[in-house]
């Protein structure tokens, strides 16, 4: 038992670390980006007076 090497995890344990794959951290980042997108759509509508589809000329 004296010759056992201690290993350290190769993945960061920081709760806000940006990691690829299906991890709990990816859900946090996905929620943050969704909030930014929703806020930008609301601000675009407030300042332009048009919905986002009208602003882009889709409707």
PDBQT receptor file of N, H, CA, C and O in Angstrom, charges set to zero:
ATOM      1  N   UNK A   1       0.802  -1.198   0.000  1.00  0.00    +0.000 N 
ATOM      2  CA  UNK A   1       0.000   0.000   0.000  1.00  0.00    +0.000 C 
ATOM      3  C   UNK A   1       0.847   1.264   0.000  1.00  0.00    +0.000 C 
ATOM      4  O   UNK A   1       0.349   2.337  -0.341  1.00  0.00    +0.000 OA
ATOM      5  N   UNK A   2       2.074   1.161   0.363  1.00  0.00    +0.000 N 
ATOM      6  H   UNK A   2       2.479   0.289   0.640  1.00  0.00    +0.000 HD
ATOM      7  CA  UNK A   2       2.926   2.337   0.406  1.00  0.00    +0.000 C 
ATOM      8  C   UNK A   2       3.305   2.808  -0.994  1.00  0.00    +0.000 C 
ATOM      9  O   UNK A   2       3.640   3.978  -1.178  1.00  0.00    +0.000 OA
ATOM     10  N   UNK A   3       3.258   1.921  -1.980  1.00  0.00    +0.000 N 
ATOM     11  H   UNK A   3       2.986   0.971  -1.831  1.00  0.00    +0.000 HD
ATOM     12  CA  UNK A   3       3.660   2.272  -3.338  1.00  0.00    +0.000 C 
ATOM     13  C   UNK A   3       2.492   2.712  -4.221  1.00  0.00    +0.000 C 
ATOM     14  O   UNK A   3       2.656   2.845  -5.434  1.00  0.00    +0.000 OA
ATOM     15  N   UNK A   4       1.328   2.936  -3.638  1.00  0.00    +0.000 N 
ATOM     16  H   UNK A   4       1.194   2.828  -2.653  1.00  0.00    +0.000 HD
ATOM     17  CA  UNK A   4       0.153   3.320  -4.415  1.00  0.00    +0.000 C 
ATOM     18  C   UNK A   4       0.266   4.793  -4.787  1.00  0.00    +0.000 C 
ATOM     19  O   UNK A   4       0.509   5.647  -3.934  1.00  0.00    +0.000 OA
ATOM     20  N   UNK A   5       0.084   5.078  -6.087  1.00  0.00    +0.000 N 
ATOM     21  H   UNK A   5      -0.114   4.384  -6.779  1.00  0.00    +0.000 HD
ATOM     22  CA  UNK A   5       0.155   6.467  -6.553  1.00  0.00    +0.000 C 
ATOM     23  C   UNK A   5      -1.210   7.120  -6.411  1.00  0.00    +0.000 C 
ATOM     24  O   UNK A   5      -2.239   6.511  -6.701  1.00  0.00    +0.000 OA
ATOM     25  N   UNK A   6      -1.202   8.343  -5.969  1.00  0.00    +0.000 N 
ATOM     26  H   UNK A   6      -0.365   8.838  -5.734  1.00  0.00    +0.000 HD
ATOM     27  CA  UNK A   6      -2.440   9.110  -5.890  1.00  0.00    +0.000 C 
ATOM     28  C   UNK A   6      -2.650   9.793  -7.235  1.00  0.00    +0.000 C 
ATOM     29  O   UNK A   6      -1.756  10.459  -7.756  1.00  0.00    +0.000 OA
ATOM     30  N   UNK A   7      -3.828   9.618  -7.778  1.00  0.00    +0.000 N 
ATOM     31  H   UNK A   7      -4.554   9.076  -7.355  1.00  0.00    +0.000 HD
ATOM     32  CA  UNK A   7      -4.136  10.237  -9.063  1.00  0.00    +0.000 C 
ATOM     33  C   UNK A   7      -5.048  11.437  -8.844  1.00  0.00    +0.000 C 
ATOM     34  O   UNK A   7      -5.865  11.465  -7.923  1.00  0.00    +0.000 OA
ATOM     35  N   UNK A   8      -4.886  12.402  -9.696  1.00  0.00    +0.000 N 
ATOM     36  H   UNK A   8      -4.222  12.379 -10.444  1.00  0.00    +0.000 HD
ATOM     37  CA  UNK A   8      -5.761  13.574  -9.655  1.00  0.00    +0.000 C 
ATOM     38  C   UNK A   8      -6.701  13.505 -10.850  1.00  0.00    +0.000 C 
ATOM     39  O   UNK A   8      -6.321  13.009 -11.910  1.00  0.00    +0.000 OA
ATOM     40  N   UNK A   9      -7.907  13.991 -10.691  1.00  0.00    +0.000 N 
ATOM     41  H   UNK A   9      -8.216  14.394  -9.829  1.00  0.00    +0.000 HD
ATOM     42  CA  UNK A   9      -8.834  13.949 -11.826  1.00  0.00    +0.000 C 
ATOM     43  C   UNK A   9      -8.343  14.827 -12.967  1.00  0.00    +0.000 C 
ATOM     44  O   UNK A   9      -7.851  15.933 -12.744  1.00  0.00    +0.000 OA
ATOM     45  N   UNK A  10      -8.481  14.328 -14.191  1.00  0.00    +0.000 N 
ATOM     46  H   UNK A  10      -8.882  13.429 -14.373  1.00  0.00    +0.000 HD
ATOM     47  CA  UNK A  10      -8.029  15.085 -15.350  1.00  0.00    +0.000 C 
ATOM     48  C   UNK A  10      -9.058  16.111 -15.793  1.00  0.00    +0.000 C 
ATOM     49  O   UNK A  10      -8.755  16.976 -16.615  1.00  0.00    +0.000 OA
ATOM     50  N   UNK A  11     -10.277  16.026 -15.254  1.00  0.00    +0.000 N 
ATOM     51  H   UNK A  11     -10.522  15.324 -14.586  1.00  0.00    +0.000 HD
ATOM     52  CA  UNK A  11     -11.355  16.941 -15.611  1.00  0.00    +0.000 C 
ATOM     53  C   UNK A  11     -11.505  17.957 -14.492  1.00  0.00    +0.000 C 
ATOM     54  O   UNK A  11     -11.469  17.606 -13.313  1.00  0.00    +0.000 OA
ATOM     55  N   UNK A  12     -11.673  19.204 -14.866  1.00  0.00    +0.000 N 
ATOM     56  H   UNK A  12     -11.703  19.489 -15.824  1.00  0.00    +0.000 HD
ATOM     57  CA  UNK A  12     -11.837  20.258 -13.881  1.00  0.00    +0.000 C 
ATOM     58  C   UNK A  12     -13.131  20.055 -13.104  1.00  0.00    +0.000 C 
ATOM     59  O   UNK A  12     -14.158  19.720 -13.693  1.00  0.00    +0.000 OA
ATOM     60  N   UNK A  13     -13.096  20.249 -11.824  1.00  0.00    +0.000 N 
ATOM     61  H   UNK A  13     -12.262  20.522 -11.345  1.00  0.00    +0.000 HD
ATOM     62  CA  UNK A  13     -14.277  20.093 -10.983  1.00  0.00    +0.000 C 
ATOM     63  C   UNK A  13     -14.984  21.413 -10.745  1.00  0.00    +0.000 C 
ATOM     64  O   UNK A  13     -15.921  21.476  -9.950  1.00  0.00    +0.000 OA
ATOM     65  N   UNK A  14     -14.550  22.471 -11.421  1.00  0.00    +0.000 N 
ATOM     66  H   UNK A  14     -13.788  22.420 -12.067  1.00  0.00    +0.000 HD
ATOM     67  CA  UNK A  14     -15.197  23.770 -11.254  1.00  0.00    +0.000 C 
ATOM     68  C   UNK A  14     -16.628  23.697 -11.770  1.00  0.00    +0.000 C 
ATOM     69  O   UNK A  14     -16.861  23.161 -12.853  1.00  0.00    +0.000 OA
ATOM     70  N   UNK A  15     -17.598  24.230 -11.013  1.00  0.00    +0.000 N 
ATOM     71  H   UNK A  15     -17.409  24.666 -10.133  1.00  0.00    +0.000 HD
ATOM     72  CA  UNK A  15     -18.994  24.112 -11.433  1.00  0.00    +0.000 C 
ATOM     73  C   UNK A  15     -19.319  24.890 -12.701  1.00  0.00    +0.000 C 
ATOM     74  O   UNK A  15     -20.298  24.564 -13.372  1.00  0.00    +0.000 OA
ATOM     75  N   UNK A  16     -18.543  25.898 -13.051  1.00  0.00    +0.000 N 
ATOM     76  H   UNK A  16     -17.748  26.164 -12.506  1.00  0.00    +0.000 HD
ATOM     77  CA  UNK A  16     -18.805  26.696 -14.243  1.00  0.00    +0.000 C 
ATOM     78  C   UNK A  16     -17.828  26.400 -15.369  1.00  0.00    +0.000 C 
ATOM     79  O   UNK A  16     -17.756  27.165 -16.331  1.00  0.00    +0.000 OA
ATOM     80  N   UNK A  17     -17.082  25.321 -15.277  1.00  0.00    +0.000 N 
ATOM     81  H   UNK A  17     -17.141  24.700 -14.496  1.00  0.00    +0.000 HD
ATOM     82  CA  UNK A  17     -16.113  24.984 -16.312  1.00  0.00    +0.000 C 
ATOM     83  C   UNK A  17     -16.842  24.604 -17.594  1.00  0.00    +0.000 C 
ATOM     84  O   UNK A  17     -17.866  23.921 -17.561  1.00  0.00    +0.000 OA
ATOM     85  N   UNK A  18     -16.311  25.047 -18.706  1.00  0.00    +0.000 N 
ATOM     86  H   UNK A  18     -15.479  25.602 -18.733  1.00  0.00    +0.000 HD
ATOM     87  CA  UNK A  18     -16.904  24.741 -20.000  1.00  0.00    +0.000 C 
ATOM     88  C   UNK A  18     -16.352  23.409 -20.486  1.00  0.00    +0.000 C 
ATOM     89  O   UNK A  18     -15.190  23.314 -20.882  1.00  0.00    +0.000 OA
ATOM     90  N   UNK A  19     -17.203  22.374 -20.452  1.00  0.00    +0.000 N 
ATOM     91  H   UNK A  19     -18.147  22.452 -20.131  1.00  0.00    +0.000 HD
ATOM     92  CA  UNK A  19     -16.795  21.041 -20.889  1.00  0.00    +0.000 C 
ATOM     93  C   UNK A  19     -17.767  20.554 -21.947  1.00  0.00    +0.000 C 
ATOM     94  O   UNK A  19     -18.932  20.950 -21.954  1.00  0.00    +0.000 OA
ATOM     95  N   UNK A  20     -17.291  19.693 -22.843  1.00  0.00    +0.000 N 
ATOM     96  H   UNK A  20     -16.344  19.371 -22.837  1.00  0.00    +0.000 HD
ATOM     97  CA  UNK A  20     -18.112  19.151 -23.916  1.00  0.00    +0.000 C 
ATOM     98  C   UNK A  20     -18.792  17.877 -23.453  1.00  0.00    +0.000 C 
ATOM     99  O   UNK A  20     -18.271  17.158 -22.601  1.00  0.00    +0.000 OA
ATOM    100  N   UNK A  21     -19.955  17.603 -24.016  1.00  0.00    +0.000 N 
ATOM    101  H   UNK A  21     -20.379  18.188 -24.708  1.00  0.00    +0.000 HD
ATOM    102  CA  UNK A  21     -20.671  16.372 -23.718  1.00  0.00    +0.000 C 
ATOM    103  C   UNK A  21     -21.887  16.633 -22.849  1.00  0.00    +0.000 C 
ATOM    104  O   UNK A  21     -22.231  17.781 -22.568  1.00  0.00    +0.000 OA
ATOM    105  N   UNK A  22     -22.531  15.564 -22.431  1.00  0.00    +0.000 N 
ATOM    106  H   UNK A  22     -22.252  14.631 -22.659  1.00  0.00    +0.000 HD
ATOM    107  CA  UNK A  22     -23.721  15.665 -21.599  1.00  0.00    +0.000 C 
ATOM    108  C   UNK A  22     -23.322  15.696 -20.136  1.00  0.00    +0.000 C 
ATOM    109  O   UNK A  22     -23.189  14.654 -19.494  1.00  0.00    +0.000 OA
ATOM    110  N   UNK A  23     -23.133  16.891 -19.619  1.00  0.00    +0.000 N 
ATOM    111  H   UNK A  23     -23.241  17.737 -20.140  1.00  0.00    +0.000 HD
ATOM    112  CA  UNK A  23     -22.743  17.070 -18.229  1.00  0.00    +0.000 C 
ATOM    113  C   UNK A  23     -23.694  18.066 -17.581  1.00  0.00    +0.000 C 
ATOM    114  O   UNK A  23     -24.364  18.817 -18.291  1.00  0.00    +0.000 OA
ATOM    115  N   UNK A  24     -23.772  18.094 -16.265  1.00  0.00    +0.000 N 
ATOM    116  H   UNK A  24     -23.228  17.484 -15.689  1.00  0.00    +0.000 HD
ATOM    117  CA  UNK A  24     -24.602  19.109 -15.609  1.00  0.00    +0.000 C 
ATOM    118  C   UNK A  24     -24.152  20.533 -15.947  1.00  0.00    +0.000 C 
ATOM    119  O   UNK A  24     -24.976  21.446 -15.994  1.00  0.00    +0.000 OA
ATOM    120  N   UNK A  25     -22.870  20.725 -16.180  1.00  0.00    +0.000 N 
ATOM    121  H   UNK A  25     -22.200  19.983 -16.142  1.00  0.00    +0.000 HD
ATOM    122  CA  UNK A  25     -22.369  22.047 -16.529  1.00  0.00    +0.000 C 
ATOM    123  C   UNK A  25     -22.900  22.492 -17.884  1.00  0.00    +0.000 C 
ATOM    124  O   UNK A  25     -23.129  23.683 -18.093  1.00  0.00    +0.000 OA
ATOM    125  N   UNK A  26     -23.100  21.549 -18.814  1.00  0.00    +0.000 N 
ATOM    126  H   UNK A  26     -22.914  20.581 -18.644  1.00  0.00    +0.000 HD
ATOM    127  CA  UNK A  26     -23.618  21.920 -20.125  1.00  0.00    +0.000 C 
ATOM    128  C   UNK A  26     -25.043  22.442 -20.004  1.00  0.00    +0.000 C 
ATOM    129  O   UNK A  26     -25.437  23.318 -20.773  1.00  0.00    +0.000 OA
ATOM    130  N   UNK A  27     -25.821  21.932 -19.067  1.00  0.00    +0.000 N 
ATOM    131  H   UNK A  27     -25.501  21.220 -18.442  1.00  0.00    +0.000 HD
ATOM    132  CA  UNK A  27     -27.173  22.451 -18.849  1.00  0.00    +0.000 C 
ATOM    133  C   UNK A  27     -27.121  23.881 -18.315  1.00  0.00    +0.000 C 
ATOM    134  O   UNK A  27     -27.952  24.711 -18.683  1.00  0.00    +0.000 OA
ATOM    135  N   UNK A  28     -26.157  24.170 -17.457  1.00  0.00    +0.000 N 
ATOM    136  H   UNK A  28     -25.481  23.495 -17.158  1.00  0.00    +0.000 HD
ATOM    137  CA  UNK A  28     -25.997  25.542 -16.959  1.00  0.00    +0.000 C 
ATOM    138  C   UNK A  28     -25.671  26.494 -18.100  1.00  0.00    +0.000 C 
ATOM    139  O   UNK A  28     -26.271  27.564 -18.204  1.00  0.00    +0.000 OA
ATOM    140  N   UNK A  29     -24.723  26.117 -18.957  1.00  0.00    +0.000 N 
ATOM    141  H   UNK A  29     -24.235  25.248 -18.872  1.00  0.00    +0.000 HD
ATOM    142  CA  UNK A  29     -24.342  26.976 -20.079  1.00  0.00    +0.000 C 
ATOM    143  C   UNK A  29     -25.488  27.112 -21.070  1.00  0.00    +0.000 C 
ATOM    144  O   UNK A  29     -25.710  28.197 -21.608  1.00  0.00    +0.000 OA
ATOM    145  N   UNK A  30     -26.215  26.038 -21.319  1.00  0.00    +0.000 N 
ATOM    146  H   UNK A  30     -26.035  25.157 -20.883  1.00  0.00    +0.000 HD
ATOM    147  CA  UNK A  30     -27.339  26.091 -22.230  1.00  0.00    +0.000 C 
ATOM    148  C   UNK A  30     -28.398  27.069 -21.715  1.00  0.00    +0.000 C 
ATOM    149  O   UNK A  30     -28.962  27.839 -22.492  1.00  0.00    +0.000 OA
ATOM    150  N   UNK A  31     -28.665  27.039 -20.427  1.00  0.00    +0.000 N 
ATOM    151  H   UNK A  31     -28.207  26.413 -19.796  1.00  0.00    +0.000 HD
ATOM    152  CA  UNK A  31     -29.619  27.973 -19.836  1.00  0.00    +0.000 C 
ATOM    153  C   UNK A  31     -29.149  29.412 -19.921  1.00  0.00    +0.000 C 
ATOM    154  O   UNK A  31     -29.946  30.314 -20.181  1.00  0.00    +0.000 OA
ATOM    155  N   UNK A  32     -27.879  29.629 -19.708  1.00  0.00    +0.000 N 
ATOM    156  H   UNK A  32     -27.232  28.896 -19.498  1.00  0.00    +0.000 HD
ATOM    157  CA  UNK A  32     -27.335  30.990 -19.792  1.00  0.00    +0.000 C 
ATOM    158  C   UNK A  32     -27.441  31.547 -21.205  1.00  0.00    +0.000 C 
ATOM    159  O   UNK A  32     -27.829  32.699 -21.400  1.00  0.00    +0.000 OA
ATOM    160  N   UNK A  33     -27.091  30.714 -22.196  1.00  0.00    +0.000 N 
ATOM    161  H   UNK A  33     -26.776  29.778 -22.037  1.00  0.00    +0.000 HD
ATOM    162  CA  UNK A  33     -27.184  31.177 -23.584  1.00  0.00    +0.000 C 
ATOM    163  C   UNK A  33     -28.634  31.397 -23.995  1.00  0.00    +0.000 C 
ATOM    164  O   UNK A  33     -28.920  32.303 -24.776  1.00  0.00    +0.000 OA
ATOM    165  N   UNK A  34     -29.549  30.586 -23.484  1.00  0.00    +0.000 N 
ATOM    166  H   UNK A  34     -29.316  29.850 -22.849  1.00  0.00    +0.000 HD
ATOM    167  CA  UNK A  34     -30.968  30.774 -23.784  1.00  0.00    +0.000 C 
ATOM    168  C   UNK A  34     -31.467  32.089 -23.183  1.00  0.00    +0.000 C 
ATOM    169  O   UNK A  34     -32.251  32.796 -23.816  1.00  0.00    +0.000 OA
ATOM    170  N   UNK A  35     -31.023  32.423 -21.975  1.00  0.00    +0.000 N 
ATOM    171  H   UNK A  35     -30.386  31.848 -21.461  1.00  0.00    +0.000 HD
ATOM    172  CA  UNK A  35     -31.423  33.692 -21.358  1.00  0.00    +0.000 C 
ATOM    173  C   UNK A  35     -30.888  34.875 -22.145  1.00  0.00    +0.000 C 
ATOM    174  O   UNK A  35     -31.587  35.875 -22.310  1.00  0.00    +0.000 OA
ATOM    175  N   UNK A  36     -29.663  34.776 -22.631  1.00  0.00    +0.000 N 
ATOM    176  H   UNK A  36     -29.095  33.964 -22.497  1.00  0.00    +0.000 HD
ATOM    177  CA  UNK A  36     -29.089  35.857 -23.440  1.00  0.00    +0.000 C 
ATOM    178  C   UNK A  36     -29.877  36.022 -24.736  1.00  0.00    +0.000 C 
ATOM    179  O   UNK A  36     -30.167  37.144 -25.148  1.00  0.00    +0.000 OA
ATOM    180  N   UNK A  37     -30.223  34.912 -25.375  1.00  0.00    +0.000 N 
ATOM    181  H   UNK A  37     -29.988  34.000 -25.039  1.00  0.00    +0.000 HD
ATOM    182  CA  UNK A  37     -30.990  34.971 -26.615  1.00  0.00    +0.000 C 
ATOM    183  C   UNK A  37     -32.377  35.545 -26.403  1.00  0.00    +0.000 C 
ATOM    184  O   UNK A  37     -32.836  36.359 -27.205  1.00  0.00    +0.000 OA
ATOM    185  N   UNK A  38     -33.049  35.140 -25.346  1.00  0.00    +0.000 N 
ATOM    186  H   UNK A  38     -32.676  34.479 -24.695  1.00  0.00    +0.000 HD
ATOM    187  CA  UNK A  38     -34.383  35.648 -25.063  1.00  0.00    +0.000 C 
ATOM    188  C   UNK A  38     -34.333  37.136 -24.746  1.00  0.00    +0.000 C 
ATOM    189  O   UNK A  38     -35.173  37.898 -25.225  1.00  0.00    +0.000 OA
ATOM    190  N   UNK A  39     -33.365  37.557 -23.950  1.00  0.00    +0.000 N 
ATOM    191  H   UNK A  39     -32.682  36.938 -23.561  1.00  0.00    +0.000 HD
ATOM    192  CA  UNK A  39     -33.229  38.968 -23.607  1.00  0.00    +0.000 C 
ATOM    193  C   UNK A  39     -32.913  39.804 -24.837  1.00  0.00    +0.000 C 
ATOM    194  O   UNK A  39     -33.438  40.908 -24.983  1.00  0.00    +0.000 OA
ATOM    195  N   UNK A  40     -32.063  39.297 -25.722  1.00  0.00    +0.000 N 
ATOM    196  H   UNK A  40     -31.637  38.400 -25.604  1.00  0.00    +0.000 HD
ATOM    197  CA  UNK A  40     -31.745  40.059 -26.929  1.00  0.00    +0.000 C 
ATOM    198  C   UNK A  40     -32.965  40.169 -27.839  1.00  0.00    +0.000 C 
ATOM    199  O   UNK A  40     -33.148  41.201 -28.484  1.00  0.00    +0.000 OA
ATOM    200  N   UNK A  41     -33.801  39.140 -27.910  1.00  0.00    +0.000 N 
ATOM    201  H   UNK A  41     -33.652  38.301 -27.386  1.00  0.00    +0.000 HD
ATOM    202  CA  UNK A  41     -35.025  39.207 -28.722  1.00  0.00    +0.000 C 
ATOM    203  C   UNK A  41     -36.003  40.219 -28.133  1.00  0.00    +0.000 C 
ATOM    204  O   UNK A  41     -36.644  40.961 -28.877  1.00  0.00    +0.000 OA
ATOM    205  N   UNK A  42     -36.124  40.257 -26.820  1.00  0.00    +0.000 N 
ATOM    206  H   UNK A  42     -35.603  39.655 -26.215  1.00  0.00    +0.000 HD
ATOM    207  CA  UNK A  42     -37.022  41.224 -26.172  1.00  0.00    +0.000 C 
ATOM    208  C   UNK A  42     -36.504  42.642 -26.373  1.00  0.00    +0.000 C 
ATOM    209  O   UNK A  42     -37.285  43.540 -26.688  1.00  0.00    +0.000 OA
ATOM    210  N   UNK A  43     -35.210  42.859 -26.198  1.00  0.00    +0.000 N 
ATOM    211  H   UNK A  43     -34.576  42.129 -25.943  1.00  0.00    +0.000 HD
ATOM    212  CA  UNK A  43     -34.649  44.195 -26.387  1.00  0.00    +0.000 C 
ATOM    213  C   UNK A  43     -34.769  44.654 -27.835  1.00  0.00    +0.000 C 
ATOM    214  O   UNK A  43     -35.014  45.833 -28.089  1.00  0.00    +0.000 OA
ATOM    215  N   UNK A  44     -34.601  43.753 -28.774  1.00  0.00    +0.000 N 
ATOM    216  H   UNK A  44     -34.402  42.795 -28.568  1.00  0.00    +0.000 HD
ATOM    217  CA  UNK A  44     -34.763  44.083 -30.187  1.00  0.00    +0.000 C 
ATOM    218  C   UNK A  44     -36.190  44.535 -30.464  1.00  0.00    +0.000 C 
ATOM    219  O   UNK A  44     -36.409  45.492 -31.207  1.00  0.00    +0.000 OA
ATOM    220  N   UNK A  45     -37.155  43.851 -29.871  1.00  0.00    +0.000 N 
ATOM    221  H   UNK A  45     -36.978  43.074 -29.268  1.00  0.00    +0.000 HD
ATOM    222  CA  UNK A  45     -38.551  44.221 -30.068  1.00  0.00    +0.000 C 
ATOM    223  C   UNK A  45     -38.876  45.549 -29.404  1.00  0.00    +0.000 C 
ATOM    224  O   UNK A  45     -39.633  46.346 -29.956  1.00  0.00    +0.000 OA
ATOM    225  N   UNK A  46     -38.319  45.796 -28.236  1.00  0.00    +0.000 N 
ATOM    226  H   UNK A  46     -37.704  45.148 -27.787  1.00  0.00    +0.000 HD
ATOM    227  CA  UNK A  46     -38.588  47.054 -27.524  1.00  0.00    +0.000 C 
ATOM    228  C   UNK A  46     -38.013  48.238 -28.287  1.00  0.00    +0.000 C 
ATOM    229  O   UNK A  46     -38.688  49.255 -28.448  1.00  0.00    +0.000 OA
ATOM    230  N   UNK A  47     -36.784  48.121 -28.757  1.00  0.00    +0.000 N 
ATOM    231  H   UNK A  47     -36.236  47.295 -28.627  1.00  0.00    +0.000 HD
ATOM    232  CA  UNK A  47     -36.132  49.264 -29.393  1.00  0.00    +0.000 C 
ATOM    233  C   UNK A  47     -36.513  49.464 -30.856  1.00  0.00    +0.000 C 
ATOM    234  O   UNK A  47     -36.456  50.589 -31.354  1.00  0.00    +0.000 OA
ATOM    235  N   UNK A  48     -36.903  48.394 -31.556  1.00  0.00    +0.000 N 
ATOM    236  H   UNK A  48     -36.949  47.480 -31.151  1.00  0.00    +0.000 HD
ATOM    237  CA  UNK A  48     -37.262  48.561 -32.963  1.00  0.00    +0.000 C 
ATOM    238  C   UNK A  48     -38.768  48.691 -33.170  1.00  0.00    +0.000 C 
ATOM    239  O   UNK A  48     -39.208  49.204 -34.199  1.00  0.00    +0.000 OA
ATOM    240  N   UNK A  49     -39.551  48.239 -32.217  1.00  0.00    +0.000 N 
ATOM    241  H   UNK A  49     -39.194  47.822 -31.381  1.00  0.00    +0.000 HD
ATOM    242  CA  UNK A  49     -41.001  48.299 -32.362  1.00  0.00    +0.000 C 
ATOM    243  C   UNK A  49     -41.560  47.185 -33.225  1.00  0.00    +0.000 C 
ATOM    244  O   UNK A  49     -42.754  47.177 -33.524  1.00  0.00    +0.000 OA
ATOM    245  N   UNK A  50     -40.721  46.244 -33.631  1.00  0.00    +0.000 N 
ATOM    246  H   UNK A  50     -39.751  46.249 -33.388  1.00  0.00    +0.000 HD
ATOM    247  CA  UNK A  50     -41.144  45.120 -34.465  1.00  0.00    +0.000 C 
ATOM    248  C   UNK A  50     -40.751  43.817 -33.782  1.00  0.00    +0.000 C 
ATOM    249  O   UNK A  50     -39.821  43.774 -32.975  1.00  0.00    +0.000 OA
ATOM    250  N   UNK A  51     -41.473  42.766 -34.120  1.00  0.00    +0.000 N 
ATOM    251  H   UNK A  51     -42.228  42.802 -34.775  1.00  0.00    +0.000 HD
ATOM    252  CA  UNK A  51     -41.080  41.447 -33.661  1.00  0.00    +0.000 C 
ATOM    253  C   UNK A  51     -39.821  41.005 -34.376  1.00  0.00    +0.000 C 
ATOM    254  O   UNK A  51     -39.417  41.609 -35.370  1.00  0.00    +0.000 OA
ATOM    255  N   UNK A  52     -39.203  39.954 -33.872  1.00  0.00    +0.000 N 
ATOM    256  H   UNK A  52     -39.531  39.464 -33.065  1.00  0.00    +0.000 HD
ATOM    257  CA  UNK A  52     -37.922  39.529 -34.435  1.00  0.00    +0.000 C 
ATOM    258  C   UNK A  52     -38.086  38.999 -35.866  1.00  0.00    +0.000 C 
ATOM    259  O   UNK A  52     -37.184  39.166 -36.688  1.00  0.00    +0.000 OA
ATOM    260  N   UNK A  53     -39.220  38.366 -36.174  1.00  0.00    +0.000 N 
ATOM    261  H   UNK A  53     -39.952  38.231 -35.507  1.00  0.00    +0.000 HD
ATOM    262  CA  UNK A  53     -39.429  37.877 -37.543  1.00  0.00    +0.000 C 
ATOM    263  C   UNK A  53     -39.698  39.011 -38.507  1.00  0.00    +0.000 C 
ATOM    264  O   UNK A  53     -39.269  38.947 -39.659  1.00  0.00    +0.000 OA
ATOM    265  N   UNK A  54     -40.398  40.051 -38.069  1.00  0.00    +0.000 N 
ATOM    266  H   UNK A  54     -40.746  40.102 -37.133  1.00  0.00    +0.000 HD
ATOM    267  CA  UNK A  54     -40.607  41.220 -38.910  1.00  0.00    +0.000 C 
ATOM    268  C   UNK A  54     -39.299  41.993 -39.088  1.00  0.00    +0.000 C 
ATOM    269  O   UNK A  54     -39.033  42.537 -40.160  1.00  0.00    +0.000 OA
ATOM    270  N   UNK A  55     -38.499  42.036 -38.048  1.00  0.00    +0.000 N 
ATOM    271  H   UNK A  55     -38.715  41.594 -37.177  1.00  0.00    +0.000 HD
ATOM    272  CA  UNK A  55     -37.227  42.759 -38.115  1.00  0.00    +0.000 C 
ATOM    273  C   UNK A  55     -36.307  42.118 -39.159  1.00  0.00    +0.000 C 
ATOM    274  O   UNK A  55     -35.606  42.820 -39.888  1.00  0.00    +0.000 OA
ATOM    275  N   UNK A  56     -36.314  40.793 -39.227  1.00  0.00    +0.000 N 
ATOM    276  H   UNK A  56     -36.884  40.223 -38.635  1.00  0.00    +0.000 HD
ATOM    277  CA  UNK A  56     -35.488  40.082 -40.208  1.00  0.00    +0.000 C 
ATOM    278  C   UNK A  56     -36.138  40.009 -41.578  1.00  0.00    +0.000 C 
ATOM    279  O   UNK A  56     -35.507  39.556 -42.533  1.00  0.00    +0.000 OA
ATOM    280  N   UNK A  57     -37.382  40.443 -41.694  1.00  0.00    +0.000 N 
ATOM    281  H   UNK A  57     -37.894  40.811 -40.918  1.00  0.00    +0.000 HD
ATOM    282  CA  UNK A  57     -38.064  40.430 -42.983  1.00  0.00    +0.000 C 
ATOM    283  C   UNK A  57     -38.643  39.068 -43.351  1.00  0.00    +0.000 C 
ATOM    284  O   UNK A  57     -38.919  38.811 -44.523  1.00  0.00    +0.000 OA
ATOM    285  N   UNK A  58     -38.825  38.215 -42.389  1.00  0.00    +0.000 N 
ATOM    286  H   UNK A  58     -38.601  38.423 -41.437  1.00  0.00    +0.000 HD
ATOM    287  CA  UNK A  58     -39.376  36.887 -42.667  1.00  0.00    +0.000 C 
ATOM    288  C   UNK A  58     -40.891  36.961 -42.828  1.00  0.00    +0.000 C 
ATOM    289  O   UNK A  58     -41.462  36.272 -43.674  1.00  0.00    +0.000 OA
ATOM    290  N   UNK A  59     -41.536  37.786 -42.028  1.00  0.00    +0.000 N 
ATOM    291  H   UNK A  59     -41.072  38.346 -41.341  1.00  0.00    +0.000 HD
ATOM    292  CA  UNK A  59     -42.997  37.950 -42.134  1.00  0.00    +0.000 C 
ATOM    293  C   UNK A  59     -43.343  39.258 -42.796  1.00  0.00    +0.000 C 
ATOM    294  O   UNK A  59     -44.521  39.569 -42.972  1.00  0.00    +0.000 OA
TER     295      UNK A  59
